[in-house]
Amino acid sequence: MSPLELVINFFARSNFFTLVIMLWLSIYFIITFGIL
């Protein structure tokens, strides 16, 4: 199983939870690259 399929499978199983994580990660990266 490829990592992409694993991500899609996880996203399908826990839609809201994944959305929260992706939102948090995007904010984290924006802050990190904003400082850098």
HTML snippet that shows the backbone in 3Dmol.js (N, CA, C, O; Angstrom):
<script src="https://3Dmol.org/build/3Dmol-min.js"></script>
<div id="view" style="width:600px;height:400px;position:relative"></div>
<script>
const pdb = `
ATOM      1  N   MET A   1       0.842  -1.199   0.000  1.00  0.00           N
ATOM      2  CA  MET A   1       0.000   0.000   0.000  1.00  0.00           C
ATOM      3  C   MET A   1       0.879   1.252   0.000  1.00  0.00           C
ATOM      4  O   MET A   1       1.785   1.392   0.822  1.00  0.00           O
ATOM      5  N   SER A   2       0.598   2.143  -0.923  1.00  0.00           N
ATOM      6  CA  SER A   2       1.393   3.367  -1.016  1.00  0.00           C
ATOM      7  C   SER A   2       0.994   4.363   0.077  1.00  0.00           C
ATOM      8  O   SER A   2      -0.127   4.310   0.584  1.00  0.00           O
ATOM      9  N   PRO A   3       1.893   5.259   0.438  1.00  0.00           N
ATOM     10  CA  PRO A   3       1.583   6.266   1.465  1.00  0.00           C
ATOM     11  C   PRO A   3       0.357   7.105   1.102  1.00  0.00           C
ATOM     12  O   PRO A   3      -0.433   7.471   1.972  1.00  0.00           O
ATOM     13  N   LEU A   4       0.207   7.406  -0.195  1.00  0.00           N
ATOM     14  CA  LEU A   4      -0.931   8.213  -0.641  1.00  0.00           C
ATOM     15  C   LEU A   4      -2.250   7.494  -0.385  1.00  0.00           C
ATOM     16  O   LEU A   4      -3.213   8.097   0.089  1.00  0.00           O
ATOM     17  N   GLU A   5      -2.285   6.195  -0.703  1.00  0.00           N
ATOM     18  CA  GLU A   5      -3.487   5.393  -0.456  1.00  0.00           C
ATOM     19  C   GLU A   5      -3.786   5.315   1.038  1.00  0.00           C
ATOM     20  O   GLU A   5      -4.945   5.340   1.451  1.00  0.00           O
ATOM     21  N   LEU A   6      -2.732   5.222   1.840  1.00  0.00           N
ATOM     22  CA  LEU A   6      -2.878   5.170   3.291  1.00  0.00           C
ATOM     23  C   LEU A   6      -3.498   6.468   3.814  1.00  0.00           C
ATOM     24  O   LEU A   6      -4.378   6.448   4.674  1.00  0.00           O
ATOM     25  N   VAL A   7      -3.025   7.584   3.282  1.00  0.00           N
ATOM     26  CA  VAL A   7      -3.552   8.899   3.670  1.00  0.00           C
ATOM     27  C   VAL A   7      -5.017   9.040   3.266  1.00  0.00           C
ATOM     28  O   VAL A   7      -5.842   9.515   4.046  1.00  0.00           O
ATOM     29  N   ILE A   8      -5.333   8.622   2.032  1.00  0.00           N
ATOM     30  CA  ILE A   8      -6.711   8.694   1.538  1.00  0.00           C
ATOM     31  C   ILE A   8      -7.628   7.815   2.380  1.00  0.00           C
ATOM     32  O   ILE A   8      -8.745   8.209   2.717  1.00  0.00           O
ATOM     33  N   ASN A   9      -7.144   6.614   2.719  1.00  0.00           N
ATOM     34  CA  ASN A   9      -7.922   5.682   3.541  1.00  0.00           C
ATOM     35  C   ASN A   9      -8.178   6.266   4.933  1.00  0.00           C
ATOM     36  O   ASN A   9      -9.289   6.175   5.455  1.00  0.00           O
ATOM     37  N   PHE A  10      -7.158   6.857   5.521  1.00  0.00           N
ATOM     38  CA  PHE A  10      -7.281   7.489   6.834  1.00  0.00           C
ATOM     39  C   PHE A  10      -8.240   8.676   6.779  1.00  0.00           C
ATOM     40  O   PHE A  10      -9.054   8.874   7.680  1.00  0.00           O
ATOM     41  N   PHE A  11      -8.131   9.461   5.705  1.00  0.00           N
ATOM     42  CA  PHE A  11      -8.991  10.632   5.521  1.00  0.00           C
ATOM     43  C   PHE A  11     -10.452  10.224   5.403  1.00  0.00           C
ATOM     44  O   PHE A  11     -11.339  10.892   5.933  1.00  0.00           O
ATOM     45  N   ALA A  12     -10.693   9.122   4.701  1.00  0.00           N
ATOM     46  CA  ALA A  12     -12.058   8.624   4.516  1.00  0.00           C
ATOM     47  C   ALA A  12     -12.641   8.107   5.833  1.00  0.00           C
ATOM     48  O   ALA A  12     -13.838   8.236   6.093  1.00  0.00           O
ATOM     49  N   ARG A  13     -11.769   7.522   6.656  1.00  0.00           N
ATOM     50  CA  ARG A  13     -12.231   6.946   7.923  1.00  0.00           C
ATOM     51  C   ARG A  13     -12.524   8.025   8.967  1.00  0.00           C
ATOM     52  O   ARG A  13     -13.558   7.979   9.634  1.00  0.00           O
ATOM     53  N   SER A  14     -11.634   8.976   9.108  1.00  0.00           N
ATOM     54  CA  SER A  14     -11.825  10.026  10.115  1.00  0.00           C
ATOM     55  C   SER A  14     -11.684  11.403   9.456  1.00  0.00           C
ATOM     56  O   SER A  14     -10.654  12.068   9.566  1.00  0.00           O
ATOM     57  N   ASN A  15     -12.734  11.792   8.783  1.00  0.00           N
ATOM     58  CA  ASN A  15     -12.735  13.004   7.970  1.00  0.00           C
ATOM     59  C   ASN A  15     -12.460  14.253   8.806  1.00  0.00           C
ATOM     60  O   ASN A  15     -11.559  15.030   8.488  1.00  0.00           O
ATOM     61  N   PHE A  16     -13.227  14.444   9.859  1.00  0.00           N
ATOM     62  CA  PHE A  16     -13.121  15.650  10.681  1.00  0.00           C
ATOM     63  C   PHE A  16     -11.771  15.736  11.386  1.00  0.00           C
ATOM     64  O   PHE A  16     -11.147  16.797  11.429  1.00  0.00           O
ATOM     65  N   PHE A  17     -11.327  14.601  11.939  1.00  0.00           N
ATOM     66  CA  PHE A  17     -10.062  14.545  12.667  1.00  0.00           C
ATOM     67  C   PHE A  17      -8.891  14.914  11.760  1.00  0.00           C
ATOM     68  O   PHE A  17      -7.992  15.654  12.159  1.00  0.00           O
ATOM     69  N   THR A  18      -8.913  14.387  10.532  1.00  0.00           N
ATOM     70  CA  THR A  18      -7.857  14.678   9.564  1.00  0.00           C
ATOM     71  C   THR A  18      -7.880  16.151   9.165  1.00  0.00           C
ATOM     72  O   THR A  18      -6.833  16.777   9.003  1.00  0.00           O
ATOM     73  N   LEU A  19      -9.078  16.690   9.011  1.00  0.00           N
ATOM     74  CA  LEU A  19      -9.227  18.098   8.645  1.00  0.00           C
ATOM     75  C   LEU A  19      -8.607  18.999   9.710  1.00  0.00           C
ATOM     76  O   LEU A  19      -7.927  19.975   9.391  1.00  0.00           O
ATOM     77  N   VAL A  20      -8.850  18.659  10.986  1.00  0.00           N
ATOM     78  CA  VAL A  20      -8.292  19.430  12.102  1.00  0.00           C
ATOM     79  C   VAL A  20      -6.761  19.359  12.096  1.00  0.00           C
ATOM     80  O   VAL A  20      -6.091  20.375  12.283  1.00  0.00           O
ATOM     81  N   ILE A  21      -6.212  18.165  11.881  1.00  0.00           N
ATOM     82  CA  ILE A  21      -4.761  17.977  11.853  1.00  0.00           C
ATOM     83  C   ILE A  21      -4.133  18.761  10.703  1.00  0.00           C
ATOM     84  O   ILE A  21      -3.122  19.438  10.887  1.00  0.00           O
ATOM     85  N   MET A  22      -4.735  18.668   9.518  1.00  0.00           N
ATOM     86  CA  MET A  22      -4.201  19.367   8.344  1.00  0.00           C
ATOM     87  C   MET A  22      -4.266  20.878   8.536  1.00  0.00           C
ATOM     88  O   MET A  22      -3.362  21.604   8.122  1.00  0.00           O
ATOM     89  N   LEU A  23      -5.343  21.346   9.166  1.00  0.00           N
ATOM     90  CA  LEU A  23      -5.486  22.774   9.449  1.00  0.00           C
ATOM     91  C   LEU A  23      -4.403  23.233  10.427  1.00  0.00           C
ATOM     92  O   LEU A  23      -3.789  24.282  10.234  1.00  0.00           O
ATOM     93  N   TRP A  24      -4.173  22.434  11.484  1.00  0.00           N
ATOM     94  CA  TRP A  24      -3.149  22.749  12.482  1.00  0.00           C
ATOM     95  C   TRP A  24      -1.754  22.750  11.858  1.00  0.00           C
ATOM     96  O   TRP A  24      -0.937  23.625  12.145  1.00  0.00           O
ATOM     97  N   LEU A  25      -1.489  21.752  10.994  1.00  0.00           N
ATOM     98  CA  LEU A  25      -0.191  21.661  10.332  1.00  0.00           C
ATOM     99  C   LEU A  25       0.045  22.845   9.410  1.00  0.00           C
ATOM    100  O   LEU A  25       1.148  23.389   9.375  1.00  0.00           O
ATOM    101  N   SER A  26      -0.973  23.252   8.664  1.00  0.00           N
ATOM    102  CA  SER A  26      -0.827  24.379   7.749  1.00  0.00           C
ATOM    103  C   SER A  26      -0.548  25.667   8.520  1.00  0.00           C
ATOM    104  O   SER A  26       0.281  26.475   8.103  1.00  0.00           O
ATOM    105  N   ILE A  27      -1.241  25.857   9.647  1.00  0.00           N
ATOM    106  CA  ILE A  27      -1.002  27.029  10.493  1.00  0.00           C
ATOM    107  C   ILE A  27       0.413  26.981  11.071  1.00  0.00           C
ATOM    108  O   ILE A  27       1.105  27.998  11.120  1.00  0.00           O
ATOM    109  N   TYR A  28       0.836  25.795  11.506  1.00  0.00           N
ATOM    110  CA  TYR A  28       2.173  25.601  12.065  1.00  0.00           C
ATOM    111  C   TYR A  28       3.258  25.954  11.047  1.00  0.00           C
ATOM    112  O   TYR A  28       4.229  26.636  11.374  1.00  0.00           O
ATOM    113  N   PHE A  29       3.081  25.475   9.795  1.00  0.00           N
ATOM    114  CA  PHE A  29       4.064  25.752   8.746  1.00  0.00           C
ATOM    115  C   PHE A  29       4.080  27.228   8.369  1.00  0.00           C
ATOM    116  O   PHE A  29       5.144  27.785   8.098  1.00  0.00           O
ATOM    117  N   ILE A  30       2.910  27.867   8.348  1.00  0.00           N
ATOM    118  CA  ILE A  30       2.834  29.301   8.040  1.00  0.00           C
ATOM    119  C   ILE A  30       3.588  30.111   9.093  1.00  0.00           C
ATOM    120  O   ILE A  30       4.325  31.040   8.762  1.00  0.00           O
ATOM    121  N   ILE A  31       3.396  29.749  10.364  1.00  0.00           N
ATOM    122  CA  ILE A  31       4.092  30.435  11.459  1.00  0.00           C
ATOM    123  C   ILE A  31       5.600  30.180  11.375  1.00  0.00           C
ATOM    124  O   ILE A  31       6.402  31.102  11.529  1.00  0.00           O
ATOM    125  N   THR A  32       5.977  28.916  11.127  1.00  0.00           N
ATOM    126  CA  THR A  32       7.393  28.544  11.059  1.00  0.00           C
ATOM    127  C   THR A  32       8.105  29.275   9.923  1.00  0.00           C
ATOM    128  O   THR A  32       9.161  29.871  10.131  1.00  0.00           O
ATOM    129  N   PHE A  33       7.525  29.228   8.716  1.00  0.00           N
ATOM    130  CA  PHE A  33       8.147  29.881   7.560  1.00  0.00           C
ATOM    131  C   PHE A  33       8.024  31.399   7.658  1.00  0.00           C
ATOM    132  O   PHE A  33       8.818  32.130   7.066  1.00  0.00           O
ATOM    133  N   GLY A  34       7.030  31.868   8.405  1.00  0.00           N
ATOM    134  CA  GLY A  34       6.881  33.301   8.634  1.00  0.00           C
ATOM    135  C   GLY A  34       8.028  33.838   9.479  1.00  0.00           C
ATOM    136  O   GLY A  34       8.526  34.938   9.239  1.00  0.00           O
ATOM    137  N   ILE A  35       8.447  33.044  10.482  1.00  0.00           N
ATOM    138  CA  ILE A  35       9.576  33.405  11.341  1.00  0.00           C
ATOM    139  C   ILE A  35      10.885  33.318  10.554  1.00  0.00           C
ATOM    140  O   ILE A  35      11.736  34.203  10.636  1.00  0.00           O
ATOM    141  N   LEU A  36      11.026  32.223   9.783  1.00  0.00           N
ATOM    142  CA  LEU A  36      12.226  32.045   8.972  1.00  0.00           C
ATOM    143  C   LEU A  36      12.234  33.045   7.821  1.00  0.00           C
ATOM    144  O   LEU A  36      13.167  33.057   7.019  1.00  0.00           O
TER     145      LEU A  36
END
`;
const viewer = $3Dmol.createViewer("view");
viewer.addModel(pdb, "pdb");
viewer.setStyle({}, {cartoon: {color: "spectrum"}});
viewer.zoomTo();
viewer.render();
</script>
